[in-house]
Structures are given as structure tokens and as C-alpha cells.
Amino acid sequence: MCAGAGIGVDSGLPDFRGPEGFWRAYPPYRALGLRFAEIADPVHFLDDPELAWGFYGHRLGIYRATVPHVGFEVLRAWSRQRPTRVFTSNVDGQFQRAGLTDVAECDGSIHHLQCTLDCGQPVWPADRVAVTVDETTMRAVSPLPRCPSCAGLARPNILMFGDVEWDPARSGLQMAAHRAWLREHRSDLAVVEIGAGNEIPTVRREAELASASTGALVRINPREPDVRHGRGVGLAAPAAATLTALDERLRGR
């Protein structure tokens, strides 16, 4: 299965589609004139770390508090019935929280950190990290997360916009396992793609390539359900209700 940010909307996660969607979720950035691509930029960790950690610390808190919607349970049940892997651009860890383990996070994870000084410290879990954020200004309050080796400033292990400092080691291992699995199963794959848009088409392309041999692609997207060349089925509907309905259909209910 392949998933973009749209799968989390039914769990209550904010939709960053377009500047208006981002500013509805984060009004202080409207006043600053900052769009998502501008705040999700690694340069702020050097120039204004409180601003950078204000955004990512707030997101970390939201993702930790979010309960995956019922559609994730459907996916977990399907994974128990046949070999399943997940490819996602999401950094929120919702698949793992829902009990799915074979996940390839192509853009990294907010639940892991890396050193901004590239001191040689491997990527480490953010489990013990808590960031206090002033939600009126969206700025983090010191102390900020630090590297356990050199005490330099830490940052999320996420591939940000214009990011040449991202450490891909953890995600690279996931992607290698994902590619090996695809080579083994490509001839009989069925791909369910959920909540992946055209603006950044990484997930859509992955789903299309993975299903190229079989044409067995189900694209669930309320806004952009179209499937190119008729190689699959598009469903213009939200994730949770659609997955539940598909599961009931498969069970003959």
C-alpha cells in the first residue's frame, strides 16, 4: 500500500494543501507570510532554531497525541492475511502506531532526530524529547533538543524542502528492504494508494510503478482520484469510510 498526507485527515491531522490550508492549521504563519515550504526548510535550524523547532515541536506533539482512524485497523487486518508493505511520504509514524511494521518512510520520520553539526552521531529516536511551544508565536521555548554525542542542536530526521543535510541512513535501509520485496512480489501485486496528491507526486508514481505489471491499483483520493491510462480504479472518497466499505465488501457483508 502507498500513502500520502491525505490518509491522516480522518484522524484529525491538518491538511496543508495550498497556503490557505496550511494557514488555517497554523494562523501565526499567515501573519509572518510563511508558507509550508518556507517553514519546512532546514535553514531555519541554523538561522532561527526557536522558529524551526516551534513548527516541528508542535507537529511532534500533535502526531504523538493522534489516534489512527479505523481505516488503519482495516489495513492492519489485511496485512495479517497476505504479505504487505507500506510506502509513505508521511513522517508522522501513524502506520507504526497502528501496528503495521513493514514501512518505508521515503521522507524520514519526525520521531527520529539527527545532529545539525554532522558530528557522526547516528540517527536516534526522539522518544525522550519534549518540546515546549508558545502557540501564540509558534516559537519553541528553550531548552531545545540536543545531540547526545556533541550537544549540538538536533533536528528531525526529515527530508525538508531544499535539504542537503538530511541523513538518509535510516530511511535508506527501509527503502532497500522495500525494493527487494517489490522485486519478489511484483508479478502479483495489488496496490492500494491513499491520500496522495499530484502536487508532490512521489507516492502516486511509486504506486503506479509498483502496479505496472498487474494494473491492480486502487487510488483513494477525494480530490484527485484519476488514474492514468485506465491502469486501475479511482475512488473519489475519504480514506476511513472507503477502506471500511472495501473491507465489508471483501468480507461479503
RABELRA-V658282 format. One record per pair of residues at least 24 apart in sequence whose ideal C-beta (glycine too) atoms are under 8 Angstrom apart, sorted by sequence separation. I is the first residue (numbers start at 1). GAP is how many residues later the second one is. D is the distance in whole Angstrom. If there is no record, write none. Layout:
[[I	GAP	D] [I	GAP	D]]
This chain:
[[76	24	6] [124	24	7] [186	24	7] [189	24	7] [190	24	7] [193	24	7] [197	24	7] [208	24	8] [73	25	7] [75	25	6] [129	25	8] [189	25	6] [191	25	6] [193	25	7] [195	25	7] [196	25	7] [66	26	7] [68	26	5] [72	26	4] [121	26	5] [187	26	6] [188	26	7] [190	26	4] [191	26	5] [192	26	5] [193	26	5] [194	26	5] [195	26	6] [197	26	7] [198	26	5] [68	27	8] [72	27	8] [121	27	7] [186	27	5] [187	27	7] [189	27	7] [190	27	8] [191	27	7] [193	27	7] [194	27	8] [197	27	6] [66	28	7] [72	28	8] [119	28	6] [121	28	4] [182	28	6] [190	28	8] [192	28	7] [193	28	8] [218	28	8] [26	29	8] [63	29	4] [68	29	6] [120	29	7] [121	29	7] [63	30	6] [68	30	4] [117	30	7] [119	30	5] [126	30	7] [63	31	7] [116	31	8] [119	31	4] [26	32	8] [113	32	6] [115	32	4] [59	33	8] [117	33	6] [119	33	6] [113	34	8] [115	34	7] [123	34	5] [115	35	6] [117	35	4] [116	36	6] [117	36	7] [115	37	5] [116	37	5] [115	38	8] [116	38	7] [115	39	6] [116	39	5] [114	40	7] [115	40	8] [113	41	4] [114	41	6] [191	41	8] [113	42	7] [114	42	8] [113	43	6] [114	43	5] [112	44	7] [113	44	6] [123	44	6] [195	44	6] [112	45	4] [194	45	5] [110	46	5] [123	46	6] [63	47	6] [109	47	8] [118	47	7] [122	47	7] [123	47	5] [14	48	8] [63	48	8] [108	48	7] [109	48	6] [110	48	6] [13	49	7] [108	49	5] [109	49	7] [116	49	7] [118	49	8] [194	49	8] [13	50	8] [60	50	5] [108	50	4] [59	51	6] [60	51	8] [107	51	6] [108	51	5] [107	52	4] [114	52	8] [13	53	6] [106	53	8] [114	53	4] [12	54	6] [56	54	7] [11	55	5] [11	56	7] [11	57	6] [8	58	7] [11	58	5] [108	58	7] [112	58	6] [10	59	4] [108	60	8] [10	61	7] [109	61	7] [108	62	7] [109	62	8] [108	63	5] [7	64	7] [107	64	7] [91	65	7] [106	65	6] [60	66	7] [105	66	6] [91	67	5] [104	67	7] [60	69	7] [105	69	6] [106	69	7] [46	70	7] [61	70	7] [104	70	4] [45	71	5] [60	71	6] [103	71	7] [104	71	5] [61	72	7] [58	73	8] [104	73	7] [1	74	6] [57	74	3] [104	74	4] [56	75	8] [57	75	7] [58	75	5] [102	75	7] [57	76	5] [58	77	7] [53	78	6] [13	79	7] [54	79	5] [102	79	8] [53	80	8] [54	80	7] [58	80	7] [8	82	7] [1	83	7] [3	83	7] [7	83	7] [11	83	7] [54	83	7] [55	83	6] [57	83	5] [1	84	8] [2	84	8] [3	84	8] [4	84	7] [5	84	7] [8	84	6] [54	84	4] [1	85	5] [2	85	5] [3	85	5] [4	85	6] [5	85	6] [54	85	4] [1	86	8] [2	86	7] [3	86	8] [4	86	7] [8	86	6] [54	86	5] [3	87	6] [7	87	8] [51	87	7] [53	87	4] [51	88	6] [52	88	8] [50	89	5] [51	89	8] [50	90	5] [49	91	8] [50	91	8] [53	91	5] [87	91	6] [3	92	8] [50	92	7] [53	92	7] [85	93	6] [50	94	7] [49	95	6] [107	95	8] [60	96	8] [85	96	5] [106	96	6] [85	97	8] [83	98	8] [56	99	8] [56	100	5] [106	100	8] [56	102	8] [83	102	7] [52	103	7] [49	104	6] [28	107	8] [89	107	8] [28	108	7] [45	108	6] [28	109	6] [29	109	7] [28	110	4] [45	110	5] [89	111	7] [26	112	6] [42	113	7] [89	113	5] [89	114	5] [88	115	7] [87	116	7] [75	117	8] [42	118	5] [41	119	6] [43	119	8] [87	119	5] [40	120	5] [41	120	5] [42	120	7] [87	120	8] [40	121	6] [41	121	6] [42	121	5] [41	122	8] [38	123	8] [42	123	6] [71	123	8] [87	123	8] [37	124	5] [42	124	8] [71	168	5] [75	168	7] [71	169	4] [74	169	4] [78	169	8] [69	170	7] [70	170	5] [71	170	8] [74	170	6] [77	170	7] [69	171	4] [71	171	8] [71	172	4] [74	172	8] [70	173	8] [71	173	7] [74	173	5] [70	174	6] [17	180	7] [17	182	8] [9	186	7] [7	187	4] [8	187	7] [6	188	7] [7	188	4] [2	189	6] [6	189	2] [1	190	7] [2	190	7] [3	190	7] [4	190	7] [5	190	6] [6	190	7] [1	191	5] [2	191	4] [3	191	5] [4	191	5] [6	191	7] [1	192	7] [2	192	7] [3	192	6] [4	192	3] [5	192	8] [1	193	7] [3	193	7] [4	193	6] [2	194	6] [4	196	8] [4	199	4] [3	200	7] [4	200	8] [2	201	5] [2	202	8] [2	204	5] [2	205	4] [17	206	8] [2	208	7] [6	215	6] [6	216	8] [10	228	6] [9	229	7] [10	229	5] [9	230	7] [10	230	4] [10	231	8] [7	232	5] [6	233	7]]
